[in-house]
């Protein structure tokens, strides 16, 4: 009795697959691992900048609220802001700080007011090339706000 070609063909195909499982595992592993590593890098950068913006807003508002007068508040606020930007590795040109007071008064900060400090920054994605402005297009904006009550006796010495 003659054997069919079908069984010979399937046996030869099974013999040809020897050793390719390891290669497939390596390729699939790399294809899945590279995006996962990049995601971890991006999330780390976003978290670092978010924590930096939050720390800058909180500490700047606290220093302004506890300063004895407007000149000292400006000097201390600038010093704290520069220190936080340096500590968190933020790009100084990408950080925008806005200071406002509630209730709105002619002089901000003023006695009895609440100082609100808003810090905005942009997170540039890691390994993003500056070609054609891709690094600016793929930047992620982060924002933090902090409020601090100023003493009613502020500025009176």
VOVORO-699352 format. One record per residue (C-alpha): x, z, y. Coordinates in steps of 0.05 Angstrom, whole numbers, plus 32768, in hexadecimal, padded with zeros to 4 digits. Each point is the difference from the previous one (the first is absolute). Layout:
ATOM;xx;zz;yy
ATOM;X;Z;Y
...
This chain:
ATOM;xx;zz;yy
ATOM;8000;8000;8000
ATOM;8019;7FEF;8044
ATOM;8005;8034;8038
ATOM;7FDF;7FF0;8042
ATOM;8027;7FF1;803E
ATOM;7FDA;8035;8025
ATOM;8021;803B;7FDC
ATOM;8045;7FE2;8008
ATOM;7FF5;7FF5;804A
ATOM;7FE7;8047;800C
ATOM;803B;801E;7FDA
ATOM;8032;7FD7;8028
ATOM;7FDF;8017;8041
ATOM;8006;8048;7FEB
ATOM;8049;7FF7;7FF0
ATOM;800C;7FE1;8046
ATOM;7FE5;803E;8023
ATOM;8037;802E;7FE6
ATOM;8023;8025;8039
ATOM;7FD5;7FEA;803B
ATOM;7FD8;8042;8005
ATOM;803A;8023;8021
ATOM;8008;7FC9;8033
ATOM;7FB6;8000;800F
ATOM;8001;804B;8008
ATOM;803B;7FFC;8031
ATOM;7FE0;7FC9;8029
ATOM;7FBC;8023;8002
ATOM;8022;8042;8011
ATOM;8027;7FE2;803A
ATOM;7FC3;7FDB;801B
ATOM;7FD8;8041;8001
ATOM;8038;802E;8016
ATOM;8018;7FD9;803D
ATOM;7FBD;8003;8025
ATOM;7FF8;8049;7FED
ATOM;8044;8012;801C
ATOM;7FF0;7FDA;8040
ATOM;7FBD;8024;8006
ATOM;8024;8043;7FFA
ATOM;8031;7FEB;8037
ATOM;7FC7;7FEA;802E
ATOM;7FD8;8040;7FF5
ATOM;803E;802A;800D
ATOM;800D;7FDC;8041
ATOM;7FB8;8006;8017
ATOM;7FFE;804A;7FEE
ATOM;8042;800E;8024
ATOM;7FE7;7FDE;8040
ATOM;7FBC;8022;7FFC
ATOM;8020;8044;7FF8
ATOM;802F;7FEF;803A
ATOM;7FC7;7FEC;802E
ATOM;7FD9;803E;7FEE
ATOM;803D;802E;800B
ATOM;8010;7FDD;8042
ATOM;7FB8;8009;801A
ATOM;7FFA;8048;7FE8
ATOM;8043;8019;801A
ATOM;7FFC;7FDB;8042
ATOM;7FBB;801C;800E
ATOM;8017;8046;7FEE
ATOM;803D;7FFC;802D
ATOM;7FD8;7FE4;803A
ATOM;7FCB;8036;7FF8
ATOM;8033;8038;7FFE
ATOM;802C;7FE8;803A
ATOM;7FFF;8029;8040
ATOM;7FF6;7FC4;802F
ATOM;7FFA;7FB4;8002
ATOM;804A;7FF2;8008
ATOM;8013;802B;7FC4
ATOM;7FC6;7FE1;7FD8
ATOM;801A;7FBA;800D
ATOM;8048;8012;7FEE
ATOM;7FEF;8027;7FC2
ATOM;7FCD;7FCC;7FE9
ATOM;8033;7FC8;8006
ATOM;8035;8028;7FDB
ATOM;7FD1;8012;7FC7
ATOM;7FE6;7FB9;7FFA
ATOM;8047;7FE4;7FFD
ATOM;8013;8033;7FCB
ATOM;7FC5;7FF1;7FD4
ATOM;800B;7FB4;8006
ATOM;8048;8009;7FEC
ATOM;7FF0;8030;7FC7
ATOM;7FCB;7FD3;7FE0
ATOM;8028;7FC0;800B
ATOM;7FCA;7FE0;802B
ATOM;800E;7FC3;802B
ATOM;7FFF;801A;8048
ATOM;7FE8;7FBE;801C
ATOM;7FC5;7FFF;7FCF
ATOM;7FE7;8046;8013
ATOM;7FCB;8005;8037
ATOM;7FED;8045;801C
ATOM;7FC3;800E;802A
ATOM;7FF0;8043;8020
ATOM;7FBB;8011;801B
ATOM;7FDC;803F;8013
ATOM;7FB9;801A;7FF6
ATOM;7FDE;800D;802F
ATOM;801D;7FC8;8029
ATOM;8024;801B;803D
ATOM;802C;7FE5;8038
ATOM;803C;8021;7FE0
ATOM;800D;7FFA;7FB6
ATOM;8012;802F;7FE2
ATOM;7FDD;8035;8029
ATOM;7FED;8049;7FF9
ATOM;7FC9;800A;7FCC
ATOM;7FFF;7FB8;7FEA
ATOM;8008;7FE6;7FB9
ATOM;803B;7FD1;7FF8
ATOM;7FF4;7FC7;7FCF
ATOM;803D;7FDA;7FE9
ATOM;7FF7;7FBE;7FDB
ATOM;803B;7FE1;7FDC
ATOM;7FFB;7FB8;7FE6
ATOM;8036;7FDF;7FD6
ATOM;8008;7FC3;7FD4
ATOM;801D;8002;7FBA
ATOM;8028;7FC2;7FEF
ATOM;7FFD;7FF0;7FB7
ATOM;8041;8006;7FD9
ATOM;8024;7FC0;7FEC
ATOM;7FD3;7FD7;802F
ATOM;802A;7FCA;8021
ATOM;7FFD;7FF6;804C
ATOM;7FF6;7FB5;7FF5
ATOM;7FC5;7FE1;8026
ATOM;7FEB;8046;8017
ATOM;7FEB;8016;7FB9
ATOM;801B;8046;800C
ATOM;7FD2;8008;803C
ATOM;7FC4;7FE2;7FDE
ATOM;8007;802D;7FC4
ATOM;800A;8040;8029
ATOM;7FD0;8038;7FF1
ATOM;7FE7;8029;803C
ATOM;7FFD;804C;7FFB
ATOM;7FE3;8030;8032
ATOM;7FFE;804C;8008
ATOM;7FDF;802D;8032
ATOM;800A;8049;8011
ATOM;7FE0;802F;8032
ATOM;801B;8040;8020
ATOM;7FDD;802F;8030
ATOM;8028;800E;8040
ATOM;7FFF;8047;801B
ATOM;7FD2;800F;803B
ATOM;803D;801E;8023
ATOM;802A;7FC1;7FF5
ATOM;802B;7FED;803B
ATOM;7FF7;8041;8026
ATOM;803E;802A;8005
